[in-house]
């Protein structure tokens, strides 16, 4: 009797997990189609919101470039450079 109870309970849990997995896949597909429809209905890239987002990206890119330091030449590279032989 105990073995039968736990077998049935395990089977029900397994079936429940499959049901939730399928429901999640369905919901994911519905959200993806909704996002695609929203992108298709979105205003053109010339809108103020799109240009503001683009300028933020440019500002962040410039800030990242300023923080990069030039790479030092190694001694082998310095020895083979034309400036080092002159």
C-alpha positions in Angstrom: 0.0 0.0 0.0 2.8 2.5 0.8 4.6 1.7 -2.4 1.5 2.3 -4.4 0.8 5.6 -2.7 4.3 7.0 -3.3 4.3 5.7 -6.9 1.0 7.5 -7.6 2.1 10.7 -5.8 5.4 10.7 -7.8 3.5 10.2 -11.1 1.1 13.0 -10.2 4.0 15.3 -9.4 5.7 14.4 -12.7 2.6 15.1 -14.6 2.2 18.4 -12.8 5.7 19.4 -13.7 5.1 18.6 -17.4 1.9 20.7 -17.3 3.7 23.7 -15.8 6.6 23.3 -18.3 4.1 23.3 -21.2 2.2 26.3 -19.8 5.5 28.2 -19.4 6.5 27.4 -23.0 3.1 28.6 -24.2 3.3 31.8 -22.2 6.8 32.5 -23.5 5.6 32.1 -27.1 2.7 34.5 -26.4 5.0 37.1 -24.9 7.4 36.8 -27.8 4.7 37.4 -30.3 3.4 40.3 -28.3 6.9 41.8 -28.2 7.3 41.3 -31.9 3.9 43.0 -32.5 4.9 45.9 -30.3 8.2 46.3 -32.2 6.4 46.4 -35.4 4.0 49.0 -34.1 6.8 51.1 -32.5 7.4 54.6 -33.8 10.2 55.1 -36.3 13.8 55.5 -35.1 13.6 59.3 -35.7 11.4 59.7 -32.6 12.8 61.7 -29.7 12.8 58.6 -27.4 14.9 56.7 -29.9 17.3 59.5 -30.4 17.7 60.0 -26.7 18.5 56.3 -26.3 21.0 56.6 -29.1 22.8 59.6 -27.5 23.0 57.8 -24.2 24.7 54.9 -26.0 27.2 57.3 -27.6 27.9 59.0 -24.3 28.6 55.7 -22.6 30.8 54.6 -25.5 32.9 57.8 -25.3 33.3 57.4 -21.5 34.5 53.8 -22.0 37.0 55.0 -24.5 38.4 57.7 -22.2 38.9 55.1 -19.4 41.0 52.8 -21.6 44.7 53.3 -21.2 47.1 52.8 -24.0 48.9 49.5 -24.0 52.6 49.7 -23.2 55.0 48.3 -25.8 56.9 45.3 -24.6 60.7 45.4 -24.8 60.7 43.0 -27.8 58.2 45.2 -29.6 60.2 48.3 -28.7 63.4 46.7 -30.0 61.9 45.9 -33.4 60.2 49.2 -33.9 61.7 51.7 -36.3 61.8 54.4 -33.6 64.0 52.2 -31.4 66.5 51.5 -34.1 67.0 55.2 -35.0 
